[in-house]
């Protein structure tokens, strides 16, 4: 599941032309950490997902629907 969430967030970030650096600064984590989370190697925390939903303009319900198995 976290792989799908990471991919979804990656797609939204690219769609909005937001750089990894901007996300890392907003989440207070490294660029490498963001990259690993987008690739599904690490998990986004709920707090990070909430911040990103605001930053990238998606709802948690939308993300849940789009990342269903």
Backbone as XML, in Angstrom:
<?xml version="1.0"?>
<chain id="A" units="angstrom">
  <residue number="1" name="UNK">
    <atom name="N" x="0.819" y="-1.199" z="0.000"/>
    <atom name="CA" x="0.000" y="0.000" z="0.000"/>
    <atom name="C" x="0.861" y="1.261" z="0.000"/>
  </residue>
  <residue number="2" name="UNK">
    <atom name="N" x="1.945" y="1.290" z="0.825"/>
    <atom name="CA" x="2.746" y="2.505" z="0.875"/>
    <atom name="C" x="3.449" y="2.789" z="-0.453"/>
  </residue>
  <residue number="3" name="UNK">
    <atom name="N" x="3.671" y="1.753" z="-1.265"/>
    <atom name="CA" x="4.241" y="1.968" z="-2.599"/>
    <atom name="C" x="3.264" y="2.750" z="-3.465"/>
  </residue>
  <residue number="4" name="UNK">
    <atom name="N" x="1.989" y="2.408" z="-3.383"/>
    <atom name="CA" x="0.968" y="3.122" z="-4.175"/>
    <atom name="C" x="0.804" y="4.564" z="-3.694"/>
  </residue>
  <residue number="5" name="UNK">
    <atom name="N" x="0.865" y="4.760" z="-2.390"/>
    <atom name="CA" x="0.748" y="6.116" z="-1.850"/>
    <atom name="C" x="1.936" y="6.960" z="-2.297"/>
  </residue>
  <residue number="6" name="UNK">
    <atom name="N" x="3.136" y="6.397" z="-2.222"/>
    <atom name="CA" x="4.325" y="7.110" z="-2.679"/>
    <atom name="C" x="4.245" y="7.470" z="-4.151"/>
  </residue>
  <residue number="7" name="UNK">
    <atom name="N" x="3.784" y="6.538" z="-4.964"/>
    <atom name="CA" x="3.641" y="6.791" z="-6.397"/>
    <atom name="C" x="2.599" y="7.885" z="-6.647"/>
  </residue>
  <residue number="8" name="UNK">
    <atom name="N" x="1.499" y="7.829" z="-5.916"/>
    <atom name="CA" x="0.440" y="8.832" z="-6.056"/>
    <atom name="C" x="0.987" y="10.225" z="-5.709"/>
  </residue>
  <residue number="9" name="UNK">
    <atom name="N" x="1.701" y="10.320" z="-4.599"/>
    <atom name="CA" x="2.271" y="11.604" z="-4.180"/>
    <atom name="C" x="3.298" y="12.082" z="-5.200"/>
  </residue>
  <residue number="10" name="UNK">
    <atom name="N" x="4.111" y="11.181" z="-5.714"/>
    <atom name="CA" x="5.088" y="11.537" z="-6.750"/>
    <atom name="C" x="4.385" y="12.116" z="-7.982"/>
  </residue>
  <residue number="11" name="UNK">
    <atom name="N" x="3.330" y="11.446" z="-8.422"/>
    <atom name="CA" x="2.593" y="11.920" z="-9.605"/>
    <atom name="C" x="1.986" y="13.298" z="-9.366"/>
  </residue>
  <residue number="12" name="UNK">
    <atom name="N" x="1.426" y="13.518" z="-8.192"/>
    <atom name="CA" x="0.843" y="14.827" z="-7.862"/>
    <atom name="C" x="1.930" y="15.903" z="-7.802"/>
  </residue>
  <residue number="13" name="UNK">
    <atom name="N" x="3.085" y="15.556" z="-7.252"/>
    <atom name="CA" x="4.195" y="16.508" z="-7.153"/>
    <atom name="C" x="4.667" y="16.921" z="-8.541"/>
  </residue>
  <residue number="14" name="UNK">
    <atom name="N" x="4.817" y="15.966" z="-9.439"/>
    <atom name="CA" x="5.251" y="16.249" z="-10.815"/>
    <atom name="C" x="4.180" y="17.067" z="-11.539"/>
  </residue>
  <residue number="15" name="UNK">
    <atom name="N" x="2.940" y="16.699" z="-11.355"/>
    <atom name="CA" x="1.819" y="17.398" z="-11.984"/>
    <atom name="C" x="1.792" y="18.880" z="-11.583"/>
  </residue>
  <residue number="16" name="UNK">
    <atom name="N" x="2.150" y="19.161" z="-10.332"/>
    <atom name="CA" x="2.135" y="20.539" z="-9.813"/>
    <atom name="C" x="3.483" y="21.245" z="-9.987"/>
  </residue>
  <residue number="17" name="UNK">
    <atom name="N" x="4.462" y="20.560" z="-10.608"/>
    <atom name="CA" x="5.798" y="21.121" z="-10.835"/>
    <atom name="C" x="6.484" y="21.528" z="-9.529"/>
  </residue>
  <residue number="18" name="UNK">
    <atom name="N" x="6.344" y="20.668" z="-8.515"/>
    <atom name="CA" x="6.962" y="20.906" z="-7.214"/>
    <atom name="C" x="8.230" y="20.061" z="-7.138"/>
  </residue>
  <residue number="19" name="UNK">
    <atom name="N" x="9.314" y="20.659" z="-6.709"/>
    <atom name="CA" x="10.605" y="19.964" z="-6.621"/>
    <atom name="C" x="10.711" y="19.164" z="-5.323"/>
  </residue>
  <residue number="20" name="UNK">
    <atom name="N" x="11.534" y="18.104" z="-5.382"/>
    <atom name="CA" x="11.799" y="17.297" z="-4.193"/>
    <atom name="C" x="12.299" y="18.177" z="-3.055"/>
  </residue>
  <residue number="21" name="UNK">
    <atom name="N" x="13.144" y="19.137" z="-3.373"/>
    <atom name="CA" x="13.706" y="20.030" z="-2.361"/>
    <atom name="C" x="12.602" y="20.799" z="-1.640"/>
  </residue>
  <residue number="22" name="UNK">
    <atom name="N" x="11.595" y="21.255" z="-2.387"/>
    <atom name="CA" x="10.487" y="21.990" z="-1.778"/>
    <atom name="C" x="9.703" y="21.101" z="-0.805"/>
  </residue>
  <residue number="23" name="UNK">
    <atom name="N" x="9.490" y="19.859" z="-1.204"/>
    <atom name="CA" x="8.786" y="18.909" z="-0.333"/>
    <atom name="C" x="9.625" y="18.621" z="0.903"/>
  </residue>
  <residue number="24" name="UNK">
    <atom name="N" x="10.907" y="18.398" z="0.721"/>
    <atom name="CA" x="11.773" y="18.078" z="1.861"/>
    <atom name="C" x="11.816" y="19.231" z="2.860"/>
  </residue>
  <residue number="25" name="UNK">
    <atom name="N" x="11.856" y="20.449" z="2.352"/>
    <atom name="CA" x="11.863" y="21.610" z="3.248"/>
    <atom name="C" x="10.550" y="21.729" z="4.009"/>
  </residue>
  <residue number="26" name="UNK">
    <atom name="N" x="9.453" y="21.482" z="3.337"/>
    <atom name="CA" x="8.127" y="21.577" z="3.983"/>
    <atom name="C" x="7.940" y="20.502" z="5.044"/>
  </residue>
  <residue number="27" name="UNK">
    <atom name="N" x="8.483" y="19.290" z="4.776"/>
    <atom name="CA" x="8.332" y="18.175" z="5.716"/>
    <atom name="C" x="9.463" y="18.113" z="6.747"/>
  </residue>
  <residue number="28" name="UNK">
    <atom name="N" x="10.496" y="18.938" z="6.552"/>
    <atom name="CA" x="11.668" y="18.951" z="7.444"/>
    <atom name="C" x="12.387" y="17.598" z="7.449"/>
  </residue>
  <residue number="29" name="UNK">
    <atom name="N" x="12.528" y="17.031" z="6.249"/>
    <atom name="CA" x="13.281" y="15.790" z="6.072"/>
    <atom name="C" x="14.201" y="15.979" z="4.870"/>
  </residue>
  <residue number="30" name="UNK">
    <atom name="N" x="15.114" y="15.040" z="4.655"/>
    <atom name="CA" x="16.064" y="15.170" z="3.551"/>
    <atom name="C" x="15.402" y="14.850" z="2.210"/>
  </residue>
  <residue number="31" name="UNK">
    <atom name="N" x="16.023" y="15.339" z="1.150"/>
    <atom name="CA" x="15.567" y="15.025" z="-0.207"/>
    <atom name="C" x="15.627" y="13.513" z="-0.429"/>
  </residue>
  <residue number="32" name="UNK">
    <atom name="N" x="16.677" y="12.885" z="0.063"/>
    <atom name="CA" x="16.819" y="11.426" z="-0.071"/>
    <atom name="C" x="15.660" y="10.703" z="0.601"/>
  </residue>
  <residue number="33" name="UNK">
    <atom name="N" x="15.269" y="11.177" z="1.763"/>
    <atom name="CA" x="14.159" y="10.561" z="2.483"/>
    <atom name="C" x="12.856" y="10.691" z="1.691"/>
  </residue>
  <residue number="34" name="UNK">
    <atom name="N" x="12.602" y="11.865" z="1.130"/>
    <atom name="CA" x="11.396" y="12.054" z="0.305"/>
    <atom name="C" x="11.433" y="11.098" z="-0.883"/>
  </residue>
  <residue number="35" name="UNK">
    <atom name="N" x="12.576" y="11.022" z="-1.544"/>
    <atom name="CA" x="12.723" y="10.140" z="-2.708"/>
    <atom name="C" x="12.433" y="8.687" z="-2.320"/>
  </residue>
  <residue number="36" name="UNK">
    <atom name="N" x="12.976" y="8.254" z="-1.192"/>
    <atom name="CA" x="12.752" y="6.877" z="-0.738"/>
    <atom name="C" x="11.277" y="6.630" z="-0.438"/>
  </residue>
  <residue number="37" name="UNK">
    <atom name="N" x="10.609" y="7.616" z="0.113"/>
    <atom name="CA" x="9.187" y="7.469" z="0.427"/>
    <atom name="C" x="8.356" y="7.422" z="-0.849"/>
  </residue>
  <residue number="38" name="UNK">
    <atom name="N" x="8.700" y="8.245" z="-1.826"/>
    <atom name="CA" x="7.976" y="8.200" z="-3.096"/>
    <atom name="C" x="8.177" y="6.870" z="-3.819"/>
  </residue>
  <residue number="39" name="UNK">
    <atom name="N" x="9.323" y="6.263" z="-3.647"/>
    <atom name="CA" x="9.611" y="4.974" z="-4.283"/>
    <atom name="C" x="9.055" y="3.786" z="-3.496"/>
  </residue>
  <residue number="40" name="UNK">
    <atom name="N" x="8.508" y="4.049" z="-2.309"/>
    <atom name="CA" x="7.943" y="2.971" z="-1.504"/>
    <atom name="C" x="8.949" y="2.255" z="-0.631"/>
  </residue>
  <residue number="41" name="UNK">
    <atom name="N" x="10.162" y="2.787" z="-0.533"/>
    <atom name="CA" x="11.188" y="2.164" z="0.304"/>
    <atom name="C" x="11.011" y="2.527" z="1.776"/>
  </residue>
  <residue number="42" name="UNK">
    <atom name="N" x="10.321" y="3.624" z="2.014"/>
    <atom name="CA" x="9.962" y="4.077" z="3.358"/>
    <atom name="C" x="8.517" y="4.535" z="3.312"/>
  </residue>
  <residue number="43" name="UNK">
    <atom name="N" x="7.915" y="4.678" z="4.472"/>
    <atom name="CA" x="6.510" y="5.086" z="4.534"/>
    <atom name="C" x="6.377" y="6.563" z="4.916"/>
  </residue>
  <residue number="44" name="UNK">
    <atom name="N" x="5.425" y="7.245" z="4.287"/>
    <atom name="CA" x="5.049" y="8.582" z="4.712"/>
    <atom name="C" x="4.245" y="8.449" z="6.004"/>
  </residue>
  <residue number="45" name="UNK">
    <atom name="N" x="4.457" y="9.366" z="6.932"/>
    <atom name="CA" x="3.626" y="9.391" z="8.133"/>
    <atom name="C" x="2.290" y="10.045" z="7.777"/>
  </residue>
  <residue number="46" name="UNK">
    <atom name="N" x="1.304" y="9.846" z="8.610"/>
    <atom name="CA" x="0.005" y="10.475" z="8.385"/>
    <atom name="C" x="0.148" y="11.994" z="8.370"/>
  </residue>
  <residue number="47" name="UNK">
    <atom name="N" x="0.934" y="12.522" z="9.278"/>
    <atom name="CA" x="1.155" y="13.968" z="9.335"/>
    <atom name="C" x="1.776" y="14.474" z="8.024"/>
  </residue>
  <residue number="48" name="UNK">
    <atom name="N" x="2.730" y="13.735" z="7.475"/>
    <atom name="CA" x="3.350" y="14.123" z="6.203"/>
    <atom name="C" x="2.335" y="14.101" z="5.066"/>
  </residue>
  <residue number="49" name="UNK">
    <atom name="N" x="1.489" y="13.093" z="5.045"/>
    <atom name="CA" x="0.468" y="12.987" z="3.994"/>
    <atom name="C" x="-0.510" y="14.155" z="4.081"/>
  </residue>
  <residue number="50" name="UNK">
    <atom name="N" x="-0.890" y="14.531" z="5.294"/>
    <atom name="CA" x="-1.803" y="15.664" z="5.472"/>
    <atom name="C" x="-1.152" y="16.949" z="4.961"/>
  </residue>
  <residue number="51" name="UNK">
    <atom name="N" x="0.109" y="17.172" z="5.293"/>
    <atom name="CA" x="0.839" y="18.354" z="4.819"/>
    <atom name="C" x="0.912" y="18.345" z="3.297"/>
  </residue>
  <residue number="52" name="UNK">
    <atom name="N" x="1.224" y="17.187" z="2.718"/>
    <atom name="CA" x="1.346" y="17.083" z="1.260"/>
    <atom name="C" x="0.004" y="17.245" z="0.559"/>
  </residue>
  <residue number="53" name="UNK">
    <atom name="N" x="-1.068" y="16.792" z="1.177"/>
    <atom name="CA" x="-2.381" y="16.962" z="0.553"/>
    <atom name="C" x="-2.696" y="18.445" z="0.404"/>
  </residue>
  <residue number="54" name="UNK">
    <atom name="N" x="-2.320" y="19.226" z="1.403"/>
    <atom name="CA" x="-2.515" y="20.673" z="1.327"/>
    <atom name="C" x="-1.558" y="21.297" z="0.303"/>
  </residue>
  <residue number="55" name="UNK">
    <atom name="N" x="-0.323" y="20.897" z="0.346"/>
    <atom name="CA" x="0.710" y="21.451" z="-0.543"/>
    <atom name="C" x="0.446" y="21.124" z="-2.012"/>
  </residue>
  <residue number="56" name="UNK">
    <atom name="N" x="-0.013" y="19.898" z="-2.279"/>
    <atom name="CA" x="-0.167" y="19.428" z="-3.653"/>
    <atom name="C" x="-1.623" y="19.450" z="-4.143"/>
  </residue>
  <residue number="57" name="UNK">
    <atom name="N" x="-2.531" y="19.826" z="-3.271"/>
    <atom name="CA" x="-3.919" y="20.028" z="-3.682"/>
    <atom name="C" x="-4.729" y="18.769" z="-3.943"/>
  </residue>
  <residue number="58" name="UNK">
    <atom name="N" x="-4.636" y="17.789" z="-3.056"/>
    <atom name="CA" x="-5.496" y="16.608" z="-3.174"/>
    <atom name="C" x="-6.124" y="16.319" z="-1.818"/>
  </residue>
  <residue number="59" name="UNK">
    <atom name="N" x="-7.254" y="15.638" z="-1.845"/>
    <atom name="CA" x="-7.906" y="15.270" z="-0.586"/>
    <atom name="C" x="-7.474" y="13.863" z="-0.176"/>
  </residue>
  <residue number="60" name="UNK">
    <atom name="N" x="-7.576" y="13.592" z="1.104"/>
    <atom name="CA" x="-7.229" y="12.252" z="1.587"/>
    <atom name="C" x="-8.200" y="11.219" z="1.027"/>
  </residue>
  <residue number="61" name="UNK">
    <atom name="N" x="-9.456" y="11.601" z="0.861"/>
    <atom name="CA" x="-10.432" y="10.685" z="0.259"/>
    <atom name="C" x="-10.054" y="10.356" z="-1.178"/>
  </residue>
  <residue number="62" name="UNK">
    <atom name="N" x="-9.636" y="11.371" z="-1.927"/>
    <atom name="CA" x="-9.199" y="11.158" z="-3.316"/>
    <atom name="C" x="-8.007" y="10.214" z="-3.356"/>
  </residue>
  <residue number="63" name="UNK">
    <atom name="N" x="-7.036" y="10.443" z="-2.479"/>
    <atom name="CA" x="-5.848" y="9.587" z="-2.441"/>
    <atom name="C" x="-6.229" y="8.156" z="-2.083"/>
  </residue>
  <residue number="64" name="UNK">
    <atom name="N" x="-7.107" y="8.012" z="-1.113"/>
    <atom name="CA" x="-7.551" y="6.670" z="-0.695"/>
    <atom name="C" x="-8.202" y="5.934" z="-1.859"/>
  </residue>
  <residue number="65" name="UNK">
    <atom name="N" x="-9.063" y="6.637" z="-2.591"/>
    <atom name="CA" x="-9.746" y="6.028" z="-3.741"/>
    <atom name="C" x="-8.771" y="5.642" z="-4.838"/>
  </residue>
  <residue number="66" name="UNK">
    <atom name="N" x="-7.813" y="6.501" z="-5.103"/>
    <atom name="CA" x="-6.856" y="6.271" z="-6.205"/>
    <atom name="C" x="-5.806" y="5.215" z="-5.863"/>
  </residue>
  <residue number="67" name="UNK">
    <atom name="N" x="-5.607" y="4.920" z="-4.579"/>
    <atom name="CA" x="-4.565" y="3.956" z="-4.199"/>
    <atom name="C" x="-5.134" y="2.639" z="-3.699"/>
  </residue>
  <residue number="68" name="UNK">
    <atom name="N" x="-6.433" y="2.424" z="-3.936"/>
    <atom name="CA" x="-7.048" y="1.144" z="-3.547"/>
    <atom name="C" x="-6.382" y="-0.010" z="-4.277"/>
  </residue>
  <residue number="69" name="UNK">
    <atom name="N" x="-6.428" y="-1.167" z="-3.625"/>
    <atom name="CA" x="-5.893" y="-2.381" z="-4.265"/>
    <atom name="C" x="-6.866" y="-2.901" z="-5.291"/>
  </residue>
</chain>
